Amino acid sequence: MENKIPRLKDTLKKYWDYEDFRQPQEEIIKAILTGKDCLIVMPTGGGKSLCFQLPALLQEGLTLVISPLVALMENQVQELREKNLPAGILHSEVNKVDRKNTISALESQQLRLLYLSPETLFSPPIWEIISNPIIKINGLILDEAHCLAQWGESFRPAYRRLGTIRPFLLNYKPLDTKISITCFTATADVNTQKIIIESLQLSNPEKFLISPNRDNLKVQVKTIWTPRGRKQELIKYIERKNSESGLIYVRTRKDSEELANLLNKEGYDNQAYHGGLRSDIRRKVESDWLTERIKFVVCTCAFGMGINKSNLRWIFHYQAPLLLSEYIQEIGRGGRDGKLTEVITLISEASGWLNPEDKNRREYFLNQQIKLYQQAERFLREIPTEGNIEELSKKINNPNYQLYLSILNSSQQLRWIDPYNYHLTPSKTHQSIKLLINRQKKLIQQTHEYLTTKICRWSFLLSAFGFSPSTNFRCGKCDNCLKLIRN
């Protein structure tokens, strides 16, 4: 690595036109270049993509970047191509011509960076190319690594198979091959870090844990008493902020559509955004918002990761998030230019007697997750001790079978031997599933405690994500701190 170190700043200047690195970019890049496994928890807007893009240019062979969202991948690859850097992208929405060209570049080893979704990585045609002994692979990058813990048990089960990639690839590569794994995320508490390390089989990873505290995010929680009051509070806020760029978060696709329509009828031009929209519609909404043809979007958690808009001035949670990891991701989009950004969350009164909206929503999502866990428990009795996921898909008439396998892996009742073959491990089934249910309950309860806390909200968030604020820590800007100042 020694001969690469002097080239770091030269490469930074040549391709990114920066004179120097931000902390701790240079240390992360050096760790990656030495071939170490790394876990990086870095707030959004911290420049994480540079940390793996730059070392990929200084190494021989290919760096695989596993990323969860099409928009996130496309934005990064477009920026790299504008710099004439050899980067490619493969996902289910890539057209045939671009797919053919990218595969050709991959097979001829012309790429330094290849962005893929987990599902695309495991598609047999792509996996066959990547596992070819002549294709030199130097590293795996897992971007937005919290998705492994947050989504692996709910709707992206391929994440739970990622831990098999390195050992399986090494079986097909020359003996002196080394493949490092680097994980990036903005939100990982101690338990999520443990899940990432264990699931991916990281070897003594070097950790870079940067506090999520953002002193230019002014967080506030407001209690509303009726559904009508919720709508009135939002409209009153938009009237005051409609000349500035913002986001409104809801929890379901249906709520996104209905609220966007309501606000359009009130005369506020906006669009809905959620994972159920066609890709071309999602790209159009993103473009309209980024270019300020519309000032705000009514969106689910599908909108956020990979969307970079520096002057986002307000973020309004019309409905509270269920998990603090979602919340940190969503508010992290704001204030990337360093200027003050307001973050407002509406909640129903705590008891739920007068307005049970929030309480009902929490219970609904929790019950849906518990139902999924229980279905996985029953599924365990229907499958052989050893099996292949491709063969299982032909025998099992259940669209959720991959989710069940993922849940069983999470509860340590199933082990992936390689990306396609599993082996059931002896375990007390009911107890294992019960642990997952209890964990989910605690996470939802933790969010409820944050929304109703009387202490500094940033102090609560820092503690929740494994950082230890000082006893007298006050952000001075959240609603709770401002109440103390006024009193």
Residue pairs with C-beta under 8 A, 6 or more apart in sequence:
1 30
1 33
1 34
4 33
4 58
4 59
5 30
5 33
7 58
8 21
8 26
8 29
8 30
8 54
8 58
9 19
9 20
9 21
11 54
11 57
11 58
12 18
12 19
12 20
12 21
12 50
12 54
13 19
15 54
15 57
15 83
15 85
16 50
16 54
16 83
21 29
22 46
22 47
24 208
24 210
25 47
25 50
25 51
27 208
28 38
28 40
28 51
28 208
29 51
29 54
29 55
31 38
31 206
31 208
32 38
32 51
32 52
32 55
32 139
32 180
32 182
33 55
33 58
33 59
35 178
35 180
36 180
36 205
36 206
37 180
37 181
37 182
37 202
37 203
37 204
37 205
37 206
38 180
38 181
38 182
38 183
38 205
38 206
38 207
38 208
39 145
39 182
39 183
39 188
39 193
39 196
39 197
39 202
39 205
39 206
39 207
39 208
40 48
40 51
40 182
40 183
40 184
40 185
40 207
40 208
40 210
41 185
41 186
41 187
41 188
41 193
41 207
41 208
41 209
41 210
41 212
41 465
42 48
42 184
42 185
42 186
42 208
42 210
43 186
43 210
43 211
43 212
43 213
43 214
43 332
44 186
44 329
44 332
44 333
44 336
45 308
45 332
45 336
46 186
46 210
48 143
48 184
49 76
49 143
51 182
51 184
52 63
52 65
52 139
52 141
52 143
52 182
52 184
53 76
53 80
53 85
53 113
55 63
55 139
56 63
56 112
56 113
56 138
56 139
57 85
57 112
59 112
59 138
59 139
60 136
60 138
61 109
61 136
61 137
61 138
62 106
62 109
62 111
62 112
62 113
62 114
62 135
62 136
62 137
62 138
63 112
63 113
63 114
63 137
63 138
63 139
63 140
63 141
64 114
64 116
64 121
64 130
64 137
64 139
64 140
64 141
65 73
65 76
65 113
65 114
65 115
65 116
65 141
65 143
66 116
66 117
66 118
66 121
66 140
66 141
66 142
66 143
66 162
67 73
67 76
67 115
67 116
67 117
67 143
67 144
67 306
68 117
68 118
68 143
68 144
68 147
68 151
68 156
68 305
69 144
69 302
69 305
69 306
70 91
70 93
70 117
70 279
70 282
71 282
71 283
71 286
71 305
71 306
71 307
72 143
72 144
72 305
72 306
72 307
73 89
73 91
73 115
73 116
73 117
73 306
74 89
75 306
75 307
75 308
76 87
76 115
76 306
77 87
77 88
77 89
77 113
77 115
80 87
80 113
81 87
85 112
85 113
86 105
86 110
86 111
86 112
86 113
87 111
87 112
87 113
87 114
87 115
88 102
88 105
88 106
88 111
88 113
88 114
88 115
89 102
89 114
89 115
89 116
90 99
90 102
90 103
90 114
90 115
90 116
90 120
90 126
91 115
91 116
91 117
91 120
92 117
92 119
92 120
93 279
94 102
102 111
102 114
103 126
103 129
105 111
106 114
106 129
106 130
106 135
107 129
107 132
107 135
109 134
109 135
109 136
116 126
117 158
118 156
118 158
118 159
118 161
118 162
119 156
119 158
120 126
121 127
121 130
121 158
121 165
122 158
122 161
122 419
122 420
124 390
127 419
129 135
130 137
130 169
131 168
131 169
131 172
132 172
133 172
133 173
133 174
136 173
136 177
137 169
137 173
137 177
137 179
138 178
138 179
138 180
139 179
139 180
139 181
139 182
140 165
140 166
140 179
140 180
140 181
140 182
141 181
141 182
141 183
141 184
142 148
142 162
142 181
142 182
142 183
142 184
142 196
142 200
143 184
144 184
144 185
144 186
144 305
145 183
145 184
145 185
145 188
145 196
146 185
146 186
146 187
146 188
146 192
146 196
146 325
146 329
147 156
147 159
148 159
148 160
148 162
148 195
148 196
148 199
148 200
149 188
149 191
149 192
149 195
149 196
149 199
150 192
150 323
150 325
150 326
151 159
152 159
152 160
152 199
152 406
152 410
153 160
153 369
153 372
153 403
153 406
153 407
153 410
153 436
154 369
154 372
154 403
155 403
157 402
157 403
157 405
157 406
158 402
159 406
160 199
160 405
160 406
160 409
160 410
160 416
161 409
161 416
161 419
162 199
162 200
163 199
163 200
163 201
163 416
164 416
164 417
164 418
164 419
165 419
166 179
166 181
166 200
166 201
167 201
167 418
168 418
168 419
169 179
170 177
170 179
173 179
181 200
181 202
181 205
183 196
183 200
183 202
183 205
185 192
185 196
186 212
186 328
186 329
186 332
187 212
187 324
187 325
187 328
187 329
187 332
187 465
188 196
188 325
188 465
189 324
189 325
189 464
189 465
189 466
190 466
191 439
192 325
193 207
193 466
196 202
197 205
209 466
209 467
211 462
211 467
212 328
212 332
212 461
212 462
212 465
212 467
213 458
213 461
213 462
213 467
213 475
214 331
214 332
214 335
215 475
215 477
216 335
216 338
216 339
216 340
216 341
217 331
217 334
217 335
217 341
217 343
217 477
218 340
218 341
218 342
218 343
218 477
218 478
219 331
219 343
219 345
219 457
219 458
219 475
219 477
219 478
219 479
220 342
220 343
220 344
220 345
220 478
220 479
221 344
221 345
221 346
221 347
221 451
221 452
221 457
221 479
222 233
222 344
222 345
222 346
222 347
222 479
223 346
223 347
223 348
223 349
223 350
224 230
224 233
224 346
224 347
224 348
224 349
224 355
225 348
225 349
225 354
225 355
226 354
226 355
227 355
227 357
230 318
230 346
230 357
231 262
233 346
234 248
234 263
234 316
234 318
234 346
235 263
235 266
235 268
237 314
237 316
237 344
238 246
238 263
238 268
238 296
241 313
241 314
241 342
242 268
242 295
242 296
243 295
244 295
244 311
244 313
244 314
245 289
245 292
245 295
245 296
245 309
245 311
245 312
245 313
245 314
246 295
246 296
246 312
246 313
246 314
246 315
246 316
247 296
247 297
247 299
247 303
247 304
247 312
247 314
247 315
247 316
247 330
247 333
247 334
248 259
248 270
248 296
248 297
248 298
248 299
248 316
248 317
248 318
249 299
249 300
249 301
249 315
249 316
249 317
249 318
249 319
249 321
249 330
250 256
250 259
250 298
250 299
250 300
250 318
250 319
251 300
251 301
251 319
251 321
251 322
251 361
251 365
252 274
252 300
253 274
253 275
253 276
253 300
255 300
255 318
255 319
256 272
256 273
256 274
256 298
256 299
256 300
257 272
257 274
259 272
259 298
259 318
260 270
260 271
260 272
260 298
261 272
263 270
263 298
264 270
268 296
269 294
269 295
270 294
270 295
270 296
270 297
270 298
271 285
271 288
271 289
271 294
271 297
271 298
272 285
272 297
272 298
272 299
273 282
273 285
273 286
273 297
273 298
273 299
273 300
273 302
273 303
274 299
274 300
274 302
274 303
275 300
275 302
277 285
285 294
285 297
286 303
286 307
287 293
288 294
289 296
289 297
289 309
290 307
290 309
297 303
298 318
301 321
301 326
301 329
301 330
304 329
304 330
304 332
304 333
305 329
307 333
308 336
309 333
309 336
310 336
310 337
311 337
311 339
312 333
312 334
312 335
312 336
312 341
313 334
313 335
313 339
313 341
313 342
314 334
314 341
314 342
314 343
314 344
315 330
315 331
315 333
315 334
315 341
315 342
315 343
315 344
316 344
316 345
316 346
317 327
317 330
317 343
317 344
317 345
317 346
318 346
319 346
319 358
319 361
320 345
320 346
320 347
320 358
320 447
320 451
321 327
321 330
321 447
322 361
322 362
322 365
322 443
322 444
322 447
323 443
323 444
323 447
324 443
324 446
324 447
324 450
324 461
324 464
324 465
327 345
327 447
327 450
328 461
328 465
331 343
334 341
334 343
335 341
345 451
347 358
347 451
347 452
348 354
348 355
348 356
348 357
348 358
348 359
349 355
350 452
352 358
352 359
352 360
362 444
362 448
365 444
366 440
366 441
366 444
369 437
369 440
370 437
370 440
372 400
372 403
372 407
373 407
373 433
373 436
373 437
374 433
375 400
375 404
376 403
376 404
376 407
376 408
376 411
376 433
377 429
377 430
377 433
379 398
379 401
379 404
379 408
380 404
380 408
380 413
380 414
380 424
380 429
382 396
383 392
383 396
383 424
385 423
385 424
386 421
386 422
386 423
386 424
387 421
387 422
388 420
388 421
388 422
389 402
389 405
389 420
389 421
389 422
390 420
392 401
392 405
393 401
398 404
405 414
405 422
407 433
407 436
408 414
408 424
409 415
409 416
409 422
410 436
411 427
411 432
411 433
411 435
411 436
412 425
412 427
412 432
413 424
413 425
413 427
413 429
413 432
414 422
414 423
414 424
414 425
415 422
415 423
415 424
415 425
416 422
417 423
446 464
449 460
450 457
450 460
450 461
450 464
453 460
453 480
454 480
455 480
456 473
456 474
456 475
456 478
456 480
456 481
457 475
457 478
457 479
457 480
457 481
458 469
458 473
458 475
458 478
459 469
459 473
459 474
459 475
462 468
462 469
462 473
463 469
474 481
474 484
475 481
476 482
476 485
